[in-house]
Amino acid sequence: MKQGPLADTIITAFDGMSVQLQAAARYVIDHPSDVALLSMREQARQAGVQPATMTRFAKYLGLDGYDDIRDLYAEAMRGGDAGFAGKAGAQALNQKLKGDHALAAEMLTSVGNQIMRLAETGSLDRIVEAASVLAHARRVYCLGLRSSHSIAWHLHYIMTLIGEKSTILDGIAGTGADAIGSATSEDVLFVASVMPYTRAAIEIAEYARDRGVKIVAVTDSEVSPLAQLAATALIVSTDNPSFFHTMSPAFVLAEVVGALLAGHGGEGAVQALRRFDEQLAAFNVHQKPRNTKS
């Protein structure tokens, strides 16, 4: 375990601790694996403090006792990650220490910085390449499961406005993936998944790859399962002060790629949008502004 689930919270609170609590804090930060494995008494001995200090340290962080810290670190070790529950515990402590305003501001600042990094040259090159691959496909199959569903759906929706070559792999009664059986080497699978990766998304991508279908992936690492399968991998950060990974940068990517596809569509895309506007007007889909007296 490189870093424990409470590391950021402990570092934030460190300056306000007594000397004895700081000794306990240093031990927890520097020995996250031992926190999960050793008894509290042994940890206190190695930290050079009394066992009661470890309990006071936990209560200083807002927990009931040191066993709560050990449980969080044990969960992180078992899963190789803190998991949603572990991260929620860390977030609750962080929120208690900093306040709601600070946590909200930290989340918004983090997402803003992540989106700005997508405008860097290397990332832009991949975005443009992905749009080109999708534009030249006979058909685009869009796949996103669980938290990644909105990414695939958003691109699919944009593509339905500018043409008829998008298929969303989503359906009732477990039929969502059935349509990929018609895919050929002329088609592209647009798929999104981030850690913890959804097993079905990886399996469908592997099936598509084996049929010669090109894959454009939105994922969170160069070594993620999808990145290994993709012809073009769009890498996004999902780090978030919240317990839940952020999908905002990935959602922005779908919007950008969709806009580029509209440009590639030329007059055909314009005609499709005109037909769509006419349909919306015929069905009276959107609320019209009310007339107001001056």
C-alpha positions in Angstrom: 0.0 0.0 0.0 1.7 3.2 -1.2 -0.4 5.6 0.8 -3.2 5.0 3.3 -6.8 6.2 2.9 -6.4 8.8 5.6 -3.1 10.3 4.5 -4.5 13.6 3.2 -6.7 14.1 6.2 -3.9 13.4 8.6 -1.5 15.8 6.8 -4.1 18.5 6.8 -4.7 18.2 10.6 -1.1 17.6 11.5 0.0 21.1 12.5 -2.8 21.3 15.1 -1.8 18.1 16.9 0.2 17.8 20.1 3.7 16.4 19.9 2.5 12.9 21.0 -0.3 12.9 18.4 2.1 14.0 15.7 4.3 11.0 16.6 1.3 8.7 16.1 0.4 10.5 12.9 3.9 10.1 11.5 3.7 6.4 12.2 0.4 6.0 10.4 1.5 8.0 7.4 4.9 6.2 7.1 3.7 2.6 7.8 0.2 2.2 6.2 0.6 -1.6 5.7 1.6 -2.1 9.4 -1.5 -0.1 10.5 -3.6 -2.8 8.8 -1.6 -5.7 10.1 -0.2 -5.0 13.6 -2.0 -4.7 16.9 -2.5 -1.2 18.3 -0.1 -1.9 21.2 2.7 -2.9 18.8 2.1 0.1 16.6 2.2 2.4 19.7 5.5 0.8 20.7 7.0 1.4 17.3 5.7 4.9 17.2 7.2 5.6 20.7 3.9 6.5 22.3 1.5 5.0 24.8 -1.4 2.9 23.4 -3.9 5.5 24.8 -2.2 8.0 22.4 -3.3 6.0 19.4 -6.9 6.1 20.7 -6.7 9.8 21.3 -5.2 10.2 17.8 -8.2 8.4 16.2 -10.7 10.5 18.2 -8.8 13.7 17.1 -9.7 12.7 13.6 -13.3 12.2 14.5 -13.4 8.4 14.8 -14.6 6.4 17.7 -11.4 4.6 18.3 -8.2 3.2 16.7 -9.9 0.1 15.4 -11.7 2.3 12.9 -8.4 3.4 11.5 -7.2 -0.2 11.3 -10.4 -1.3 9.6 -10.0 1.4 6.9 -6.4 0.4 6.2 -7.2 -3.3 6.2 -10.0 -2.7 3.7 -7.6 -0.8 1.5 -5.0 -3.6 1.7 -7.6 -6.3 0.9 -8.9 -4.6 -2.2 -5.7 -2.9 -3.4 -7.8 0.3 -3.0 -9.7 1.9 -0.2 -13.0 1.1 -2.0 -16.1 3.4 -1.9 -16.7 2.7 1.8 -13.2 3.4 2.8 -13.0 6.5 0.7 -16.3 7.7 2.1 -14.8 7.4 5.6 -11.8 9.5 4.6 -14.1 12.0 2.9 -16.2 12.4 6.0 -13.2 13.1 8.1 -11.8 15.5 5.6 -15.2 17.3 5.4 -15.4 17.5 9.1 -12.0 19.1 9.4 -12.3 21.5 6.5 -16.0 22.1 6.2 -18.5 21.8 3.3 -17.4 24.9 1.5 -13.8 23.9 1.4 -14.6 20.4 0.2 -16.9 21.7 -2.6 -14.2 24.2 -3.7 -11.6 21.5 -3.7 -13.7 19.3 -5.8 -14.5 22.0 -8.4 -10.8 23.2 -8.5 -9.7 19.6 -9.1 -12.1 19.0 -11.9 -11.3 22.3 -13.5 -7.6 21.5 -13.5 -8.2 18.0 -15.0 -10.3 19.4 -17.8 -7.6 22.1 -18.6 -5.0 19.3 -18.9 -7.1 17.8 -21.7 -6.2 20.8 -23.8 -2.5 20.0 -23.7 -0.9 19.0 -27.1 -0.6 15.2 -26.5 -4.2 14.9 -25.3 -5.5 17.1 -28.2 -3.7 14.9 -30.7 -5.5 11.9 -29.4 -8.9 13.6 -29.3 -8.5 14.7 -32.9 -7.3 11.2 -33.9 -10.3 9.6 -32.1 -12.8 11.9 -33.9 -11.2 11.0 -37.3 -11.5 7.3 -36.6 -15.1 7.6 -35.6 -15.9 9.9 -38.6 -14.6 7.3 -41.0 -16.4 4.3 -39.4 -19.4 2.6 -41.2 -21.1 2.3 -37.8 -20.1 3.4 -34.2 -21.1 1.2 -31.3 -21.2 3.1 -28.0 -20.6 1.3 -24.7 -20.4 2.5 -21.2 -21.6 0.7 -18.1 -22.4 1.9 -14.6 -20.7 5.3 -13.9 -19.4 5.3 -17.5 -22.9 5.0 -19.1 -23.4 8.8 -19.4 -20.2 9.1 -21.4 -21.3 6.6 -24.1 -24.9 7.8 -24.1 -23.9 11.5 -24.5 -21.7 10.7 -27.6 -24.4 8.4 -29.0 -27.1 11.1 -28.5 -24.9 13.8 -30.3 -24.3 11.3 -33.2 -28.0 10.6 -33.6 -28.5 14.4 -34.2 -26.0 14.4 -37.0 -26.6 11.1 -38.7 -27.8 7.5 -38.2 -24.7 5.5 -37.8 -24.6 5.2 -34.0 -25.8 2.2 -31.9 -25.9 2.3 -28.1 -25.1 -1.1 -26.5 -27.8 -0.8 -23.9 -30.9 -2.8 -23.5 -33.4 -4.6 -21.2 -33.2 -8.3 -20.2 -29.4 -8.4 -20.7 -29.6 -7.8 -24.4 -27.4 -4.7 -24.5 -24.4 -6.3 -26.1 -26.3 -8.2 -28.7 -25.9 -5.6 -31.4 -22.1 -5.9 -31.4 -22.5 -9.3 -33.1 -23.2 -7.4 -36.4 -20.0 -5.3 -36.2 -17.3 -5.7 -38.8 -13.8 -4.4 -39.4 -15.4 -1.2 -40.9 -16.9 -0.3 -37.6 -15.7 1.2 -34.4 -16.5 0.6 -30.7 -16.4 3.7 -28.6 -16.1 2.4 -25.0 -15.6 4.0 -21.6 -14.6 2.5 -18.3 -12.4 3.6 -15.4 -11.2 1.9 -12.3 -12.8 -0.2 -10.8 -13.2 -1.5 -14.4 -16.5 -3.1 -15.3 -15.8 -6.7 -16.3 -18.6 -6.8 -19.0 -17.2 -3.7 -20.7 -13.8 -5.3 -21.0 -15.2 -8.6 -22.3 -17.3 -6.9 -24.9 -14.3 -4.8 -26.0 -12.2 -8.0 -26.3 -14.9 -9.7 -28.4 -15.0 -6.6 -30.7 -11.2 -6.5 -31.1 -11.2 -10.2 -32.0 -13.7 -9.4 -34.8 -11.4 -6.7 -36.2 -13.4 -3.8 -34.9 -11.3 -0.7 -34.0 -11.7 0.5 -30.5 -11.7 4.1 -29.2 -11.5 4.0 -25.5 -12.0 6.6 -22.7 -10.2 5.3 -19.7 -8.0 6.4 -16.8 -4.6 4.9 -17.4 -2.2 3.9 -20.2 -2.1 0.4 -18.7 -5.8 0.0 -18.1 -7.4 -3.1 -19.8 -9.2 -0.9 -22.3 -6.0 1.1 -23.2 -4.4 -2.2 -24.1 -7.2 -3.1 -26.5 -7.7 0.4 -28.1 -6.5 1.8 -31.4 -6.9 5.2 -29.7 -7.0 5.7 -25.9 -8.2 8.9 -24.5 -6.8 9.1 -20.9 -8.7 11.1 -18.3 -8.0 11.6 -14.6 -10.7 10.4 -12.1 -9.0 11.6 -8.9 -11.5 13.3 -6.7 -11.6 14.6 -3.0 -15.0 12.9 -2.9 -15.4 9.1 -2.2 -16.6 8.7 -5.8 -14.3 9.0 -8.8 -15.1 12.0 -11.1 -16.5 11.4 -14.5 -16.6 15.1 -15.5 -13.4 15.1 -17.7 -14.6 12.0 -19.5 -18.0 13.6 -20.1 -16.3 16.7 -21.5 -14.3 14.5 -23.9 -17.5 13.0 -25.3 -18.8 16.5 -26.0 -15.6 17.6 -27.7 -15.4 14.5 -29.8 -19.1 14.9 -30.7 -18.5 18.5 -31.9 -15.6 17.4 -34.0 -17.7 14.7 -35.6 -20.4 17.2 -36.5 -17.7 19.2 -38.3 -16.5 16.1 -40.2 -20.1 15.5 -41.2 -20.3 18.7 -43.3 -23.5 19.4 -45.2 -24.9 15.9 -44.3 -24.7 16.8 -40.6 -26.4 20.1 -41.3 -29.2 18.5 -43.1 -29.7 15.9 -40.4 -29.8 18.7 -37.8 -32.4 20.5 -39.8 -34.6 17.4 -39.9 -34.2 17.0 -36.2 -35.1 20.6 -35.6 -38.3 20.1 -37.6 -39.1 16.9 -35.6 -38.7 18.8 -32.3 -40.9 21.6 -33.5 -43.6 19.1 -34.8 -43.7 17.3 -31.4 -43.5 20.7 -29.5 -40.7 19.2 -27.4 -39.2 22.4 -25.9 -40.9 24.9 -23.7 -41.2 28.2 -25.6 -40.4 31.5 -23.9 -43.5 33.2 -22.5 -44.4 36.6 -23.9 -43.9 39.3 -21.3 -45.3 42.8 -21.3 -42.8 45.6 -21.3 
